[in-house]
Amino acid sequence: MPERLFVRLPDDPSCAPETTVPASTLTAFAVPAALRSAVVHVMAYEERFTPDREVVERVLPDGASRLLIGLHGGAASIHVAGARATPVLLTMSGHMHGLSITLNPGATLGLFGVPANELCALTVPWHDIAPPAQRDLPELVVAAADDATRVRHVLRSLQALQRPQDPARRLVEHAARRLGAQKDRVSLRALAAELNLSERRVQQLFASHIGLAPSVWRRLQRLHGTLRLLRTTKAPQWAEIALCAGYYDQSHLINEFRTLCGLTPQQLLQRAVSDSSNTSKGGIP
């Protein structure tokens, strides 16, 4: 069964995915100012496969939580997907249509009152996590005439769910940026001292707001930093890439890619080049 890659770079200001999915299948929608503290970006997707064709899409982890909405057979399935540190393999066939809303760190706690670590690597149905007043969202989404209307319903529901922001969230956002920086790397101990908190408290805040340990968050940011380097490197020298990206050596880089992507760096690069070539010709590998 053919496989393709889907990689999202979390700090890409355009919020456009680096992906081998044909661009015509993806539509980005603006996030209203009132929701930007909770929502990073909103994307609609739609793609049709021939009846005898299935494609596996490998989605690489980025540490974000998401609201996933699938449309099929005149119904809508809505789930909240927690942060994870492993790739997801999705089998795609038939008519694939839906929305994907990527949330900011801390958003699940602020929107649903659920600590992020309780959702880690889980996919929870909307009916189980949303308050009664918002549980009609699937029906509204199905009845909508187009994706723009569906997005308006979803964003209106999320805005209704927003609670006063936890003051600790700003600390977490700052800590997440500091740990994800490719330069001026900071240890957890130094970061805790910088925030005037204990290391244990920083770990607790990461668990409740992001759902991942600080060390795991750093590893994911380093992974995506490496992917950014690879985007601008035609013939990567892996030992040099490893040092530039913050790994101890080339072996450390390879082991991290195997753990977080399920592929070695070379395998991922070959897959991406192969997929890009096929996609540019109008096809899907």
N, C-alpha and C positions, 0 to 999 in steps of 0.2 A: 504494500500500500504506500503510495507516495506521501512524503512528508515535507512540510514547509515550516519556516520560522516566523515567529512573531515576537519582536523585541520592542519594548517601549523604553525610551530614555527619559527618566522621571523629570529631569530639569530642562528638557527641551522647551524653550519658550513658545514654540509654535504648537506644542502638544500634539504634533503629528507623529504617528507611529513609524518606526523604522521597520518595515514589514514587506514581505513578498506578496501580500494580498493585493490584487489589482486596485489601483487608487480609486477607480470608479465605484468600488463597493463600499467605500468609507465616506462618511459625511461628518464633519466636526461642527458642533454648535457652541455658541458663546455662552459662557457662564455669567449670570447676572452678578453685579457687584455684591448684592446682599448674601450671595451663597459662596463667594470665593474663599471664605475661611474654611469651608467644608468640602467644596468640590474643586478638583483640579481641572478636569476636562470632561466633556460629554461627546460621545461618538455613536453614530448609528452605522450599522453594517447591513449589507444585503448581498447575497451571492447565491447563484443557482448552479447546481451540479447536474450533470446528466444522470439518468437513473442508475446506470451501472458504475458510477464513479464515487469513490470515497477518498478524502484527503485528510491526513493527520496533521494538525497544526500544533507545533511545539511552542508554547507560550513561556518565555523565560521569566523568572520571578523578579519583582522589583520592590517588594516590601509593602506595596499599597493594598488597601482594602477597596472593594468595588461593589457597585450595585449592578447586577447583571439581569437583563430583561430579554427573554426569548419570546418570539412570536411564532406560533405554529398552530395550524389547524383551527383557526378562529379563536385561539386562547392565548393568554400571556402567562409566562412563568417568570416570577420575580424573586431573586435571591440576593442576599448580602454575602459576599465572599470575603473572608478574612485574609489578612496578610499571610504569605507563605514564603518559604525559602527554597522551594523545589520547583522544577518545571511542571507544567500541566500539558498533557497530551489530549487534544480535542479531536474527535472524529467528526468530520464534516461531510454531509451528503444531502441530497435533495435541495430544498429551499431553506437557506439559512438567513434569518432576518431578526434583528434585535437592536438593543441599545447597551452601551457599556459606559457607566459613570464611575470615574476614578475619584476616590475620596482622599482628602488630605490626612496626614497623621493626626489622630485624636478625633476624627470626625465620627467614628462609630460610637464613641463614648458621648459626644455632644449631641448626636442625632437620636440615638436609640437607648442611651443610658447603659450600654453594654461595654464593659472593658474590652479592649481590642484583643487581649490574650485569650479571652473566652471564645473568640471567633477564629483564632489562628488556624489556618489550613482547613477551615470548615466552610461549607456553603449552606446558609440558613434560609429557609423559605420566608418570604415577606410576611406572610400571615402570622408566623411565629415570633417575629421581632418588632413589627409595626404596631402602634396603638390602634384600638378599634376604629377611631375616626379616620384613619388613613388606609384601612384594609380594602377599600374599594378601588385602589389604584389599578390593579390588573384589569378590572372591567373598563375603567376609563381609558387605559392604554389600548385595549382591543377595539373599543368603539371609535377611537380617533381616526381621522381620515388620512393622516400622513405622519411622518416621523417628527416634523416640526411641532405638531400638536401634541404628539406623545411626549416629546421632551418637555413641553410646557407643563403638562400634567405632572410629570415626575419631579421637575424642579419646584413646582408649587407645593407638592407634597413634602419634599425635603425641607423647604423653607418653613413650612408649618411645624416641622419636627425640631427645628433648631432651638437649643436651650442657651441660657447665658453661658458664655465661654468660661471654662475653668481656668483660673489664673495660672495654674501649673502648665497649661498647654503651651504658653509662650516659651517656657523653659524647655519643654520637650522639643519644640520646633527649632530653638537655638541649638540644643544639644545634637539634634539630628543633622543640622547643617554642619556643625563642627566636626562630628564624627565622619561625615561623608566627604569632607574636603580632601582633595587630592594633594594639596600642599599644606604645610603647617599642621602636620598630623599631631593629634593630641591624644594622650592616654585617657582611659576612663577616670583614673585617679586625678589627673590634672583637670579634666573637665568638671568633675564633681567639686573640686576646690574652687574652680572658676565660678560655678553656680552657687557656691556656699551650701552645698548639699553633701550628704554622705554618698559613697558609691552605691550602697544598697538602695538609697532613695532614688538615685538616677535609674537604677535597674527596674525599680517598681514603676516609675513613671513611664519608662519605655514599654513595659509590659501592658500597662493599662491604656496607654494612648496609641502605641504603634503595634503592639502585639508580638514584637520580637525582642530578643536580647540586644543590648547595644552592640555586642560583638558581631551578631548576625547582621544587624543593620549595616554596620561598617563593611562587612564582606560583600553585601549586595551592592553598596555604593561603589566599592572598588571594582566589582565585576562590571558595572555599567560604565565606569570610567575607562576600563580596558576596552569595552566595546566602542566607546567614542574614539579611542586611539586607533583602533582597527579600521574605523570608517575612513580615516585619512592616511592610512598606510597601505601602499600597494604591495610591498613585499616585506612583511613583518619579520624582524629579527627577534625571535621570541625571548631570548635572554634580556635584550634591551627593553622590549615591551614590558616584561615582568618587573624590571627595576623601576621604569617610569611610572608604572601603575601602582607601585607600592607593595609588590610581592617580594618575599625574601630571595627567590630565585625562580628559574624556569619551572622546576618541579612543583614548587608551591603554586604557581599559576595554573599548571595543568591539573593538579589535584583539585583546586578550587572550581575550575570549570567543570570537571567531571561531577563534582558534588552538586553544584548549583544549576548547571545546564543539562547534565546528563550526556555531555559531549566534551571532547577535548577541544582546545582552542582551534586546532587545525581542522578538526571535523566540522566545527561550527562555521568556520570561515569558508570551507569548501562547500558546505551546504548552502550558505548564504549566497556565494558567488554563482553556484549552479542554479539556485532558485531565481536569482535576479536575472540571469541570462534568459531563462525560460519565460519569466514574467514579461521581460521587455519585448518578447516576441508575441505577446498577447495570450500566452498559455499559462497553465499552472502545472508544475512538475508532478 
